[in-house]
Amino acid sequence: MNEKELMKIENQFFASVYQKFPLAIVKGRGAVLWDINGREYIDCMGGYGVNIVGHCHPRIVEAVKKQCDKLISCHGSIYNDKRAELLEKLVKIAPHGLDKTFLCNSGAESVECALKLAVKYTGRKEIIAMTRGFHGKTLGALSATWNKKYRGPFHSLLFPIKFVPFGNAEKVEEVISNETAAIILEPIQGESGIYVAPDGFLQHLRELCNEHETLLIFDEVQTGFGRTGEMWASQHWNTIPDIMCIAKSMAGGLPMGATLAKPEVMDALKRGEHSSTFGGNPLVCAAACATIDVIVEENLPERAKALGEWFMEQLLEVQRKLRIVRAVRGLGLMIGLESRFDIYKILMKAIDKGVILLYSKKNILRFLPPLVIEKFQLEKAVNILEELLIEDERERVH
Ligand SMILES: Cc1ncc(COP(=O)(O)O)c(C=O)c1O
């Protein structure tokens, strides 16, 4: 099957819910992807944040192959060695006290569990979420997702959530009450364009939650597993939530998510009140065990921190030179570059030059590369981007 043929099939038979890139990728190693014609690309998109350990990391490939030969599926109602191994590994790296875990298959699912937990544990219904927040597109997670583009058509199906401006603790103080079950937020907002929580914000929310016996939920689906330079983004502000949602990179590219909570909170869900047929199957657990080993042993959070600081400085240098760059922000290897104009053309031209980038809204470029990316690869990406931004600025002036 050639490129044209496979694109035709996907366009005809795949739900048209994705804005497609003009790319057919068939192979990946580390931070490099190859299309069906053998062309090579530097991956600065990282599968929307999935590929923290890079594509086809040999230790994950090996772990999956080995587990495939032994046992692929095993329902949560039956004990399994790989699941037990993973749960122990997770607790070891999790924020202190988040010792009980529900295993699922995606980020949205991990949020569904968190919301159910909050309602069940507190006996309250009200949830506070943030403007620009993103938590997924299943109905519960979508209720807490801010963008009207996603929520609008389904509004009548969703349960009401109070949105407050991200970073504004005074506004939270105004709306929180003894009826509030939980506050849910991303410590660094990803999908909406990389907005870092201002210092003191998370701590302030922690205090408000303690005062009102409200649960604090951190959605670390995109920020977790070292992406921001710490294992969890919440560590930048020394704040521990009651519930944490994770997914994306958890199983090295295989679909997996988890909701971690304090044991007394997790125990609010009784037998039968939540479940997932595939959640925590041995195959993904084996992949997740290997992924955590790689992240810890290769010290990827530290690598994200060092490379991220350097990369951010390169992008800030571009901003100093070019008026069209409005802002550069982020932490670790989770960085956004905001242009004053639409960046779609730049994105397409970057692909032509062998760099795959991601965008948020119309004018923000998002960098979520694998944490194993090499400095020279980031250097090449930034040089190409600078060239394209210079060209764009020139065209706009003339
Ligand atoms: C912070 C956050 N939460 C939840 C989700 C939803 O994850 P999934 O697409 O795996 O359902 C995402 C996906 O981008 C996310 O960034």
The ligand as a Tripos MOL2 file, in Angstrom:
@<TRIPOS>MOLECULE
LIG
   16    16     1     0     0
SMALL
NO_CHARGES

@<TRIPOS>ATOM
      1 C1         -4.1190   17.0290   30.8820 C.3       1 LIG1
      2 C2         -4.8660   16.0080   30.0810 C.ar      1 LIG1
      3 N1         -5.8300   15.3110   30.6670 N.ar      1 LIG1
      4 C3         -6.5240   14.3650   29.9980 C.ar      1 LIG1
      5 C4         -6.2670   14.1040   28.6730 C.ar      1 LIG1
      6 C5         -7.0520   13.0650   27.9400 C.3       1 LIG1
      7 O1         -6.2550   11.9580   27.6710 O.3       1 LIG1
      8 P1         -6.7250   10.8620   26.6000 P.3       1 LIG1
      9 O2         -6.6570   11.4960   25.2550 O.co2     1 LIG1
     10 O3         -5.7390    9.7420   26.7950 O.co2     1 LIG1
     11 O4         -8.1070   10.4640   26.9750 O.co2     1 LIG1
     12 C6         -5.2450   14.8110   28.0280 C.ar      1 LIG1
     13 C7         -4.9510   14.5740   26.6040 C.2       1 LIG1
     14 O5         -4.3300   15.3340   25.9200 O.2       1 LIG1
     15 C8         -4.5310   15.7960   28.7420 C.ar      1 LIG1
     16 O6         -3.5670   16.5220   28.1600 O.3       1 LIG1
@<TRIPOS>BOND
     1     1     2 1
     2     2     3 ar
     3     2    15 ar
     4     3     4 ar
     5     4     5 ar
     6     5     6 1
     7     5    12 ar
     8     6     7 1
     9     7     8 1
    10     8     9 2
    11     8    10 1
    12     8    11 1
    13    12    13 1
    14    12    15 ar
    15    13    14 2
    16    15    16 1
@<TRIPOS>SUBSTRUCTURE
     1 LIG1         1 GROUP 0 **** ****
